[in-house]
């Protein structure tokens, strides 16, 4: 079945939504196989679309999204409440809704009126704003795509350090960070495309759910055993809202891999349902961990939350599961990044033998993981790094960039009142989180290097 046939049934559905009222009808691209790589001109700003074979299930895409979006972000949510108080809870459904909304707009923007499907956000940036848009999109794209696995490497090293210290192994955190980078490299080399990592994404999503249960159980136990006057909670801390928003933006930031995930779906018309289901699932886990963690440990809660839990068998199980999840989640981001360079360098069976193809692919991914491990060693502050990434990159990529592209391609006029409200709210939230969140995160990073207690620059 051609893409035109597959999408024809969707044309009426897309244009009947409030989002598309009065907006021009989008074109549908024709099916293109990987052998189109022979025809492409990599020096052209409009290289032909390199679609993967669309054989992936919508359920697999759902797990891919949950695996990318959840994970380490889940364990930082109590810290977001410690920054902004209980009021921060209202930011979760807001961020989830805006994330779904922007992802739908972004995917629509990938299908151009002349029948092409853009492969990446940098191509979309060029389509909308020329070379400047392409450069900005590349910067944001790579900062998000690479900072997340960098944080995962740091997080894995931290978990391994905690687990090994509990059994008497006193190696440094830096040593475990290096080892974690080595462990994470293995699935990155073995697995080639996102279709191949769907099954481990499912395991990762289930592991995250189990860890949420562990946090809730141990957190409630600690809360019931603690004296009421030892836990300090706040209703509203306005000074910490921007950094809290940046932390939450990180937790909902998966835009950079959404084009790759959607390109593997047999039924791309399910994208809206996939995203809605994934964001609802992630939000439930986020809220459960955030509420219990902040309730039990108050303003002294650590990020990741597992550091605040009492040592013992249950915490160890949680550490093992979330570590496995992280190791299995990294290939989604690394594959998405490396495949762009593999296309650029023609790492394909059309141009080289299977052994040579594997060698070049392994080299690109090894250099990528090595570089990220070095960064994790230089900036070993998990919660601050998460907030900084969320502020500088995710706030723009989730709340601003897709909307500006949609406005450029489809125009500002002839939209519903609801769409205008959402556009204004999303861009305002993204701007607030980006500017003020970045300022606070940078100050927090300076404080971390100087040994100043966490959150002292906010409270």
N, C-alpha and C positions, 0 to 999 in steps of 0.2 A: 504493500500500500504506500502510495506517495504521501509526502507531507501535506500536499494540497488536499488530498482526500481525507487524511487524518484530521486536519484542522478545519475542514469545511463545516463540520457539525458544531465547531466551537465558535465560528464567526458570529453567529446570531447571539450566542450566550454572552460572549465578551462585550458585544456592543449594546446588550440590553441592561448591563449593570450601570448603577449611577456613575461609576467612574468613567464610563465611556460614552455617556449621553452627549450627543452632538460632536463627539470627537471623530476624526476621520477613521474610516475602516482600515485596519491594518492588512498588509499583504501577507500571503502565506508562502513560505519558502518551499522549494522543491527538494526532494531527498538527495543528499550528497553523501557519498561513501568516502572512506579514508583514502581511496586511491585518487581523490581530487587533490591530494597533496602534490602530485606530480605537476599540476597546473598552476600552483599558487606562486605568487611573487611576494616574497617576504619583505621586500623593500616597499611594497605598496601599502598605503594606509588602509586600503580596503581589500585585504586578502580574502579569498574565498572561504566560506564557512567550512570548517572541518568537523562535521557532525560525527559523533560516535554512533554506532549502530544502536538504534532505540529499542533495546530488548529488556531494559530494567523495569522492575515492577514499581508501582506507586508506593507499595508498602516498604520496599527496599529504599526508595527515596526518602520516605518518612523517617526511617531509622538513620539514614545518612545525615539528615538535617538535625535530628535530635542528638546524634553522637557528636556532631560538630558544635552545636550550640550549647548543649548542657556540659557535663563533665566538670572541669575545674571551675567554671562559672558558678555552678551550683554551690560549691563550698565557700565562695566568697560573699554570698548574699547576706549572711548575718552581719558581716563587717559593714555592708552598705547601710544597714539599719543603725549600726553603732555610729556611723557618720552623720546620718540625718534624722535619727529617731524614728518612732512609729509612723510618722507621716510618710516616710519613704515607701511604705507599702502601696500607696496610690500610684507610684511610678511603675510598678510591675505590670499591671494590666494595660497601662498607657503605652509602655514600651513594647509589650507583646502585640498590641493592636497596630501600632505604627510600623512594627517590623513586618507584619503580614502585609499591610497595605503597601509599603515601599517595595517589598519583594515582588508583588504582583505587577506594580508599575514597571519595575526593572525588567522583568521577563518580557512584558509587552514591548518595551523599547528595543529589545534585541532583534525583533522581527521588523525589518525595514520595509518601506513601501515598494522598493524595487525587487523584492523577493529574496533578499539575503537574510541569513541569521548571523548576527554578530556573535563571536565566540567568547568575548571577554569584556570586562568593564573598561579597560583602556580603549578598545575598539569603539565602545559606546561613547566614551569621552570624546574621541575624535569625531564621531558621527554628529555629535551635538555641538561641540565647541571648538573643533579644529585641533591643531597641534597643541595649543595650551591645555585644552581639555584632556587630550591624550596623556600629556606629561603629568598633569595633576592626578588623573585617574591611575596612572602607573604607580605614582608615589603612594597613594592611598591603598591601592590594590595590594602591592607588595608589602606594605607596612602591616596590613591586617593579616595577609596570608602567611607571612613569616613570623610575626610577633606571637601569634597564637601557639604554634609548635615550640617556639622559644620558651614561652611560659610553661608549656607542658613538660619540656625537658627539666626546667627548674623545679617544677612541682614534683615530678617523678623522683628527682634526686633528693628532695626534701622528705618525701614519703619513705624512701629507702633508708635514709639516714635515721629517721624516727624508728622504723621497724628494727633495724640492725642495732641501734643503741639500746633498745629494750632487751635484746638478748646478749648484750655485752660487747658487741663489735663497735669500736670507737673510731672508725674512720671519719675523716672530715666530710662536711657537706660538699665541698668542692670535688672530692674523690667520687662521691656518689653521683654528683651531677655529670661528671665525665662518663661514668658507667651507664647512667641512664640514657645519655646521648647514643652510646654504643648499642644498647638494647633497642632503642627506638629506630635505629637505622635499619635493623634487620627486616621488619615488615615493609619499610619504605622501598627497599631494593627488590624484595620478592614480589610485591604486588605492583601491577603495571598501571591499571586504570581504576576509576571509581566504581565501575561495575564489579570489579574483583574484590573491592573492600566492603561491599554492601553487607555481606554476611558477618564480618567482624564488627561492622557498625551496629548491627542488631545486638551482638553480645555487649558492646560498649554501652548501648542505651539501657539494657537490662542491668548491667553492673551499676550504672549510675542510680537506677531506681533502688537497688538493694542498699547502696550507700546512704541514700536518703532515709531509708527505713532505719539504718543503724544510727544515723545522727539523731533522728527523732526519738528513738528509744532511749539512747544514752543521755541525750539532752534533757528529756523529761525526768529521767531518774536523777540526774544532778540537780535539776530544779526542785524536785520534791525533797531532796536531802539538804538543800542549802537554806541558810537563814535568810529571811526576807530582806533584812537590812543590809545584806552583803551584796545584793544585786542592784545595780544602778541602771535604770532605763530612763529614756527621755521621750517626750511626746513629739517635740519638733526642735530640730537644730538647724536653723536656716543657713548657718555658715558652712555646714557639711553637705548640703543638698547637691551642689554642682559635682563634687567628687563622688557622692553616692550615685548620682545619675550616670557619671562616667563608668563606674563599676558595673551598673546594671546594663548600660549600653554594650559593654564588653560581653556580658552574658547573653545578649540577644543578637550579637553580631556574627552572621554567617553569610552575608551578602556576596563575599568574594568567591565562594564555592557554589552558590546557587545556580549560576549559569551552567556549570559543569554537571551538577546533579540533574537539573532539568533536561539537559541534552541527552541523558541516558534513559529517560522515561519512555516506555512504550506508549503511555497515554498522557501526553503533556497537558491535556485538558484538566487533569487531576491536580495540577500544581497548586491551585488555590486551596483545595481540600488538604493536600499534603502539608502546606505551610500552616494552615489553621490548626490542624491536628497536632503538628509538631510544636507550635508555640503554646498551645493550651497545655500539652504534656509538660513542656519545660517550665511553664509558669506554676503549675501545681507543685512540681518538685522544688522550685525556687522558693515559693511562699512557705512550704512546709519547713524547709531548712532554715529560712530566714527568721520565721516567727519563733520556732523552738530554740534556735541558737541564741537569738537576742534575748528571749525570755529567760533562758537558763544562765547566760553569762554576762548579759548587759553590755555596758560600754567597754568591758575588758575582753570581749570575744576576740579570738584570733582568726586570721585568715591565712590558710584555709581552716575551716571550723574543726577539722579533725585534730588539730593541735590542742584544742580546748577540751576535747573529750578525755575521760579517764582512761589510763592505760589498761590494757587487758585484752582478752581473746577477741571480744566483739570489735573493738577498735582496730585490732590487727587485721581482722577479716575485711573491715571497711577499707583500710589502707591498701591491702592487696588488690581488692576489686577495683578501686578507683585508679590504682596504678596500672593495672591491666587495661582498663578502659582508656587511659591516656595513651599508653603504648599503641593501642589499636586505633585510636582516633587520629593520631598524628599523620598516618598515611593519606588521609583524606585531604588535608591541607598541603602536605608535601607533594602528593601526586598532582594536585591541581596546579601547583607552582611549577613543578619540574616538567610537566607535560607541555607547558607553553614553550619552554626552552628546547625540549625535545623536538617539537614541531619546527622551531626556528632552525635548529641544526640538522633537520631531516633525519632524526633518529627513528627510522622506519624500515620495515622489511622491503619497502620499495627501493631503498638506496643502499642497504647493507645486509650482511648475513645475520642470522639470529644471534650468534655469539658476539659479533661486533655491536649489534644493537643493545644487547644486555650489558656489555661493557661500558658503552657510553651512557646508558641510563643509570647504571650503578655509580659512575663517576660523578654525574651531575647531582645525584641525590646524596652521595657521600659528602661532597663539598658543601651542599646546603646544610645538612645536619651538623657538620663540623663547625661551620660558621655560627649557627644558632647556639651551639653548645658554648662557644667562646663568649658570646653575648650574655648567656645565662650565668657564666662565671663572673663576668664583670658587673652585672646588675642582679645580685642575689636576693632581691626584696620582692617577694611574691605579690603582696597586696598592693604595694605602690606601683609596681610594673603593670598590674592588671588595670588599675585606675588610669594610668598614663596612656596605655594602649586604647582603652575605651574612650578617653577624652579626645586624643589627637586623631585617631583613625575611625573608630567605630561610630562615634557620634555623627561624623560626616557621612560615612558610608551607609549607615542605617537610616538616619533621619533627614538627610539633606540631598545627597548626590542623586539617588534615583528619582526624586521628585523634580529636581531641576532639569534632569534629562527629559522627563516626561513632559514638562512644561515646554521645553524647547522643541520637541518633536511633534507634540500634539496641540500646542497652543494653550493660551491661558483662558480664552473665552469659551463659552458654551459648556461649562461644567456646572454640576449641581452645587447648591449652597453647602451641602455636606462636604463635598470635595474641597471647596475653598477653605472651609473651617479646618479640615484635617491638614491641608497643605500648610496653612499658617501655623497651626499648633506644632506640627512636626519640624518645620524649619526653625521655629523659635526654640523648641526644646533642644534640637541639635546644636544650635548656635550657643545657647547657654551652657550646655554640657561641654562643648568643645573648648570655648574660651576660658570660662571660670574653672572648669574641671581640670584643664591642662595646667593652669596657674597653680592650683592647689596641689596637683600631683607632682609637679616639678619641685615645689617647696617641700613636699613630703619626702621626695627622693633626696633632697639636700639634707633634710633632717635625719633620714636613715643613715646616710654616710657619716653624719656628725654625731650619731648616737643619741639624738633627741627623741624622747618618748613619742610613740605613734599618736597621731591626731592632735598633738599639742598646738599645731598651727591653725586648727579649726576651732577647738573649744576655747 
